[in-house]
Amino acid sequence: MNHRDWFGILVRGFGLYLLIQALPQCVALIIEYQFGGPGFNGGGMQRTWFGGGMGGLIYVGIYLVLGVIILRFANVIVRFAYPGEQNQWVPPTDEQHPAVPRL
């Protein structure tokens, strides 16, 4: 594996990290919503991990969106970081193109 492959693994790992970081916060936000926590007019005195309410929703939203974008466009990010390497291996397809009759 060359440095470009390792960078691709690092980019995908960072995307997964963002998604994994958002999941416990999302669960906590759902639980807080169900019990009417301080961010949702419940008036509770308990302190949550991220303060509750809209701040937690924004946190979860940003992390989920960034994680999905980084995972979806990891190849584009790698090509942007290493623009000089154009010869990329493309897996062969099993599709057979039909023969076009000549007139």
C-alpha positions as CSV (number, residue, x, y, z in Angstrom):
1,M,0.0,0.0,0.0
2,N,1.3,3.4,-0.8
3,H,0.8,6.8,0.9
4,R,-2.3,7.6,-1.1
5,D,-4.1,4.4,0.1
6,W,-3.2,5.1,3.7
7,F,-4.6,8.6,3.3
8,G,-7.8,7.2,1.9
9,I,-8.1,4.9,4.9
10,L,-7.5,7.8,7.2
11,V,-10.2,9.9,5.5
12,R,-12.7,7.1,5.8
13,G,-11.8,6.4,9.4
14,F,-12.4,10.1,10.2
15,G,-15.8,9.9,8.6
16,L,-16.7,6.9,10.7
17,Y,-15.3,8.6,13.8
18,L,-17.7,11.5,13.2
19,L,-20.7,9.2,12.8
20,I,-19.7,7.2,15.9
21,Q,-19.4,10.4,17.9
22,A,-22.9,11.5,16.9
23,L,-24.7,8.3,17.8
24,P,-24.5,8.4,21.7
25,Q,-25.4,12.1,21.6
26,C,-28.4,11.3,19.4
27,V,-29.6,8.6,21.8
28,A,-29.1,11.0,24.7
29,L,-31.1,13.7,22.8
30,I,-33.9,11.3,22.1
31,I,-34.0,10.2,25.8
32,E,-34.0,13.8,26.9
33,Y,-36.8,14.6,24.5
34,Q,-38.9,11.7,25.7
35,F,-38.5,12.8,29.4
36,G,-39.0,16.5,28.6
37,G,-35.5,17.5,29.7
38,P,-34.3,21.1,30.2
39,G,-34.0,21.8,26.5
40,F,-37.5,20.7,25.8
41,N,-39.6,22.7,28.4
42,G,-39.3,20.0,31.0
43,G,-37.7,22.3,33.6
44,G,-35.5,19.5,34.9
45,M,-32.4,20.4,36.9
46,Q,-30.2,17.6,35.7
47,R,-27.2,18.5,33.5
48,T,-26.8,16.6,30.2
49,W,-23.7,15.9,28.3
50,F,-24.1,18.8,25.8
51,G,-26.5,21.1,27.5
52,G,-29.6,19.8,25.9
53,G,-32.1,21.3,23.4
54,M,-31.2,23.0,20.2
55,G,-27.4,22.9,20.9
56,G,-27.5,19.1,21.0
57,L,-29.6,18.9,17.9
58,I,-27.2,21.1,16.0
59,Y,-24.2,19.1,17.3
60,V,-25.7,15.8,16.2
61,G,-26.8,17.2,12.8
62,I,-23.4,18.7,12.0
63,Y,-21.6,15.5,12.9
64,L,-24.0,13.3,11.0
65,V,-23.9,15.4,7.9
66,L,-20.1,15.8,7.9
67,G,-19.6,12.1,8.5
68,V,-21.9,11.1,5.6
69,I,-20.3,13.7,3.3
70,I,-16.7,12.5,4.2
71,L,-17.6,8.9,3.7
72,R,-19.5,9.5,0.5
73,F,-16.8,11.7,-1.1
74,A,-13.7,10.1,0.3
75,N,-12.4,9.3,-3.2
76,V,-12.8,12.9,-4.2
77,I,-11.0,14.1,-1.1
78,V,-8.1,11.7,-1.9
79,R,-7.9,12.8,-5.5
80,F,-7.9,16.4,-4.3
81,A,-5.0,15.7,-1.9
82,Y,-3.0,13.7,-4.5
83,P,-3.8,15.4,-7.9
84,G,-0.7,14.1,-9.7
85,E,-1.6,10.4,-9.6
86,Q,-4.1,9.9,-12.4
87,N,-3.6,6.2,-13.0
88,Q,-6.1,4.8,-10.7
89,W,-7.2,1.1,-10.8
90,V,-10.7,0.7,-11.9
91,P,-12.4,-2.7,-11.3
92,P,-13.6,-4.5,-14.4
93,T,-17.3,-4.8,-15.1
94,D,-19.0,-8.0,-16.1
95,E,-21.3,-6.2,-18.5
96,Q,-21.1,-7.2,-22.2
97,H,-22.1,-4.5,-24.6
98,P,-24.3,-5.7,-27.4
99,A,-22.8,-5.8,-30.8
100,V,-24.0,-3.0,-33.0
101,P,-25.0,-4.2,-36.5
102,R,-23.1,-2.4,-39.3
103,L,-25.1,-1.0,-42.1
